[in-house]
C-alpha cells in the first residue's frame, strides 16, 4: 500500500503540470454530434437542440477554459448566431457535391452518406469556434471527424464556398491553407508544408488554391508561397512545390511497361 501511495503521488505530480480533463474529449464529441443533428435532422427540434448546445457549451467552457483571459463564456451566443450562416454555406457545399459526382442522386444522399460532406460540415462548425480563439475544442472536433472519415482538415484552414470533397479518405488540409470558391478535391490529396520547423508556427506554411481548381487523387501540394491558379487541373499523383498559373493542367506521367508473358 505504501508503494501505491508513492506511485499515485508521482503520477499526480505529472498531472499538475498539464491540465488534461479527458472528459472534455467526450463532451466535445457529443457536442459535435448534436450540432450536426440540430442543423440537419428533421426529427430533432431546433429550439430544444439549441438549448442543449448551450448547456454543452457551458460544460466545455468549464473544462477547456482554465485560463481566465480566454473569456470563453462570452462566445456562446455569438457562435449560435453564426449557425444559420454556416448552414447556408454547407448547403452550397452539398449542392457542389451533388453537381460534381455522377454517382450522387439527391441532396439527401449527400447529407446522409458522404463522408466528405460530413468532414466539411464539422470543419466549418469548428472553424467558426477557431475564429473566436476558443481553446482546444475546434481541434478536438476536427480530429473526431478525422477518426471517423480519414479526412484531416485543420480548423484554422480557410475554405471558400461550394467546396466539394469526393471520396475523401486520406485528404490532409493544413492549418494555413487557403482554398477559394468552387474547388473540388479527391481522395489522398495533401495541402501541406515544405517545412515543419516550430519557428514557422505563425507563418503561412500551406498552399493557396484559387477558384474552380480540381485536384485529383493523391496529389501533393506544398508550401506557403505555392499558389494554384484559378480554373487549373492538378492530375493524380503530382508533386507540386511551386506556383501554377491559372488555366493550367498539371499531370504526372509515369512510364508503364506491358510485357507479354507468353513470349
C-alpha positions as CSV (number, residue, x, y, z in Angstrom):
1,X,0.0,0.0,0.0
2,X,2.9,2.4,0.8
3,X,4.3,1.8,-2.7
4,X,0.9,2.5,-4.2
5,X,0.8,5.9,-2.4
6,X,4.2,6.8,-3.7
7,X,3.2,5.7,-7.2
8,X,0.0,7.8,-7.0
9,X,1.9,10.8,-5.8
10,X,4.4,10.6,-8.7
11,X,1.5,10.3,-11.2
12,X,-0.4,13.2,-9.6
13,X,2.8,15.4,-9.8
14,X,2.9,14.9,-13.5
15,X,-0.8,15.6,-13.8
16,X,-0.4,19.0,-12.2
17,X,2.0,20.1,-14.9
18,X,-0.6,19.8,-17.7
19,X,-4.3,20.2,-17.1
20,X,-5.9,17.4,-19.1
21,X,-9.5,16.6,-18.3
22,X,-10.2,13.7,-20.6
23,X,-13.9,14.2,-20.1
24,X,-13.5,17.2,-22.4
25,X,-12.9,14.9,-25.4
26,X,-16.2,13.0,-24.7
27,X,-18.2,16.3,-24.2
28,X,-16.8,17.7,-27.5
29,X,-17.7,14.5,-29.4
30,X,-21.3,14.7,-28.0
31,X,-21.3,18.4,-28.9
32,X,-20.2,17.7,-32.4
33,X,-22.8,15.0,-33.0
34,X,-25.5,17.3,-31.5
35,X,-24.6,20.2,-33.8
36,X,-25.0,18.1,-36.9
37,X,-28.3,16.7,-35.7
38,X,-29.7,20.2,-34.8
39,X,-28.7,21.5,-38.2
40,X,-29.8,18.6,-40.4
41,X,-32.1,16.1,-38.7
42,X,-35.7,16.9,-39.3
43,X,-36.7,14.8,-36.2
44,X,-34.6,16.9,-33.9
45,X,-36.4,20.0,-32.6
46,X,-34.2,23.0,-33.3
47,X,-35.3,25.1,-30.2
48,X,-34.6,22.2,-27.8
49,X,-31.4,21.4,-29.6
50,X,-30.1,24.9,-29.3
51,X,-30.7,24.9,-25.6
52,X,-28.9,21.6,-25.3
53,X,-26.0,23.0,-27.3
54,X,-25.9,25.9,-24.9
55,X,-25.7,23.5,-22.0
56,X,-22.9,21.6,-23.7
57,X,-21.1,24.8,-24.4
58,X,-21.1,25.8,-20.7
59,X,-19.6,22.4,-19.8
60,X,-16.9,22.8,-22.4
61,X,-16.1,26.3,-21.0
62,X,-15.7,24.8,-17.5
63,X,-13.4,22.0,-18.9
64,X,-11.4,23.9,-21.5
65,X,-11.1,27.5,-20.5
66,X,-8.9,27.2,-17.4
67,X,-7.1,30.5,-18.4
68,X,-9.2,33.5,-17.3
69,X,-8.0,35.6,-20.3
70,X,-9.7,33.1,-22.7
71,X,-13.1,34.7,-21.8
72,X,-15.0,31.7,-23.4
73,X,-18.3,32.4,-21.7
74,X,-19.0,35.4,-24.0
75,X,-18.5,33.3,-27.1
76,X,-21.6,31.1,-26.9
77,X,-24.3,33.4,-28.1
78,X,-22.2,34.8,-30.9
79,X,-21.4,31.3,-32.1
80,X,-25.0,30.3,-32.0
81,X,-25.9,33.3,-34.1
82,X,-23.4,32.1,-36.7
83,X,-25.2,28.8,-37.2
84,X,-27.7,29.9,-39.9
85,X,-24.8,31.4,-41.9
86,X,-22.8,28.2,-41.6
87,X,-25.8,26.2,-42.6
88,X,-26.2,28.3,-45.7
89,X,-22.6,27.6,-46.7
90,X,-23.0,23.9,-46.1
91,X,-26.0,23.8,-48.4
92,X,-23.7,25.2,-51.1
93,X,-21.2,22.5,-50.3
94,X,-23.8,19.8,-50.6
95,X,-25.1,21.2,-53.9
96,X,-21.5,21.2,-55.2
97,X,-21.0,17.6,-54.4
98,X,-24.4,16.7,-56.0
99,X,-23.4,18.6,-59.1
100,X,-19.9,17.2,-59.3
101,X,-20.4,13.5,-58.6
102,X,-22.3,11.5,-61.2
103,X,-22.9,8.8,-58.6
104,X,-24.9,11.1,-56.3
105,X,-28.7,11.2,-56.9
106,X,-30.1,13.5,-54.3
107,X,-29.1,16.1,-51.7
108,X,-30.5,13.7,-49.0
109,X,-27.9,11.1,-50.2
110,X,-25.1,13.7,-49.9
111,X,-26.2,14.8,-46.4
112,X,-26.6,11.3,-45.0
113,X,-23.9,9.2,-46.7
114,X,-21.0,11.3,-48.0
115,X,-18.0,11.4,-45.6
116,X,-16.6,14.4,-47.5
117,X,-19.7,16.4,-46.7
118,X,-19.6,15.4,-43.0
119,X,-16.0,16.3,-42.7
120,X,-16.5,19.7,-44.3
121,X,-19.6,20.3,-42.1
122,X,-17.7,19.8,-38.9
123,X,-14.7,21.7,-40.2
124,X,-17.0,24.8,-40.8
125,X,-18.5,24.4,-37.4
126,X,-15.1,24.1,-35.8
127,X,-13.6,26.9,-37.9
128,X,-16.2,29.3,-36.5
129,X,-15.1,28.4,-33.0
130,X,-11.4,28.7,-34.0
131,X,-12.1,32.2,-35.2
132,X,-13.3,33.1,-31.7
133,X,-10.0,31.7,-30.3
134,X,-11.8,29.0,-28.3
135,X,-9.1,26.8,-26.9
136,X,-8.7,23.1,-27.8
137,X,-12.4,22.4,-28.8
138,X,-12.1,23.2,-32.5
139,X,-9.2,20.9,-32.9
140,X,-10.9,18.1,-31.0
141,X,-13.9,18.5,-33.3
142,X,-12.0,18.1,-36.5
143,X,-9.9,15.2,-35.1
144,X,-13.1,13.5,-34.1
145,X,-14.2,13.6,-37.7
146,X,-10.7,12.7,-38.8
147,X,-11.0,9.4,-36.8
148,X,-14.4,8.7,-38.4
149,X,-13.8,9.6,-42.0
150,X,-10.0,9.6,-42.6
151,X,-10.2,13.3,-43.7
152,X,-7.9,15.7,-41.8
153,X,-8.9,19.4,-42.1
154,X,-7.3,21.7,-39.6
155,X,-9.9,24.1,-38.2
156,X,-7.6,27.1,-38.9
157,X,-7.7,26.5,-42.7
158,X,-9.7,28.9,-44.8
159,X,-12.2,27.3,-47.2
160,X,-14.5,29.2,-49.6
161,X,-18.0,28.4,-50.9
162,X,-19.1,25.3,-52.8
163,X,-16.3,23.1,-51.6
164,X,-16.5,19.5,-53.0
165,X,-14.7,16.5,-51.5
166,X,-15.2,13.3,-53.5
167,X,-14.4,10.0,-51.8
168,X,-12.1,11.9,-49.3
169,X,-10.2,9.2,-47.5
170,X,-6.6,10.4,-46.8
171,X,-7.1,14.1,-47.5
172,X,-4.9,16.4,-45.4
173,X,-5.5,20.2,-45.4
174,X,-3.1,22.1,-43.2
175,X,-3.7,24.9,-40.8
176,X,-2.7,27.9,-43.0
177,X,-4.1,26.5,-46.3
178,X,-6.4,28.9,-48.2
179,X,-9.0,27.3,-50.6
180,X,-11.1,29.7,-52.6
181,X,-14.6,29.0,-54.2
182,X,-15.8,26.0,-56.2
183,X,-12.8,23.8,-55.6
184,X,-13.0,20.1,-56.0
185,X,-10.6,17.7,-54.2
186,X,-10.3,13.9,-54.4
187,X,-9.0,11.3,-52.0
188,X,-5.4,11.3,-50.8
189,X,-4.7,14.9,-51.6
190,X,-2.3,16.7,-49.3
191,X,-2.2,20.5,-48.9
192,X,0.9,20.6,-46.7
193,X,4.0,22.5,-45.6
194,X,7.5,22.3,-47.0
195,X,8.9,22.6,-43.5
196,X,7.6,21.7,-40.1
197,X,10.1,23.7,-38.1
198,X,8.4,25.0,-34.9
199,X,9.6,28.6,-35.5
200,X,7.3,28.6,-38.6
201,X,4.2,28.2,-36.4
202,X,2.9,31.7,-37.1
203,X,3.9,31.8,-40.8
204,X,1.8,30.8,-43.7
205,X,3.1,27.3,-44.4
206,X,0.4,25.7,-46.7
207,X,-0.6,26.5,-50.3
208,X,-3.4,28.7,-51.7
209,X,-5.9,27.2,-54.1
210,X,-7.7,29.7,-56.3
211,X,-11.3,29.5,-57.7
212,X,-12.6,26.5,-59.6
213,X,-9.5,24.3,-59.3
214,X,-9.8,20.5,-59.4
215,X,-7.2,18.4,-57.6
216,X,-7.2,14.7,-58.4
217,X,-6.3,11.7,-56.2
218,X,-3.0,11.6,-54.2
219,X,-1.7,14.9,-55.5
220,X,0.6,16.7,-53.0
221,X,0.9,20.5,-53.0
222,X,3.3,22.0,-50.5
223,X,4.5,25.4,-49.3
224,X,3.0,28.7,-48.1
225,X,4.1,30.6,-51.2
226,X,2.6,28.0,-53.6
227,X,-0.4,29.2,-55.4
228,X,-2.5,27.1,-57.8
229,X,-4.1,29.5,-60.3
230,X,-7.8,29.6,-60.9
231,X,-9.5,27.0,-63.2
232,X,-6.5,24.7,-63.2
233,X,-6.5,20.9,-63.1
234,X,-4.0,19.1,-61.0
235,X,-3.7,15.5,-62.0
236,X,-3.3,12.5,-59.7
237,X,0.0,11.6,-58.0
238,X,1.6,15.0,-58.9
239,X,4.1,16.6,-56.5
240,X,4.0,20.4,-56.6
241,X,6.1,22.9,-54.6
242,X,6.0,26.0,-57.0
243,X,3.1,28.1,-58.1
244,X,1.0,27.1,-61.2
245,X,-0.5,29.8,-63.5
246,X,-4.3,30.0,-63.9
247,X,-5.9,27.7,-66.5
248,X,-3.1,25.2,-66.3
249,X,-3.2,21.4,-66.4
250,X,-0.5,19.5,-64.5
251,X,-0.1,15.8,-64.9
252,X,2.3,13.1,-63.7
253,X,3.2,10.7,-66.5
254,X,4.9,7.6,-65.2
255,X,6.4,5.1,-67.6
256,X,4.3,2.0,-67.8
257,X,5.7,-1.1,-69.5
258,X,3.5,-4.0,-70.6
259,X,5.2,-7.3,-71.2
260,X,3.6,-10.3,-72.9
261,X,4.3,-13.3,-70.6
262,X,3.6,-15.7,-73.4
263,X,6.8,-14.8,-75.4
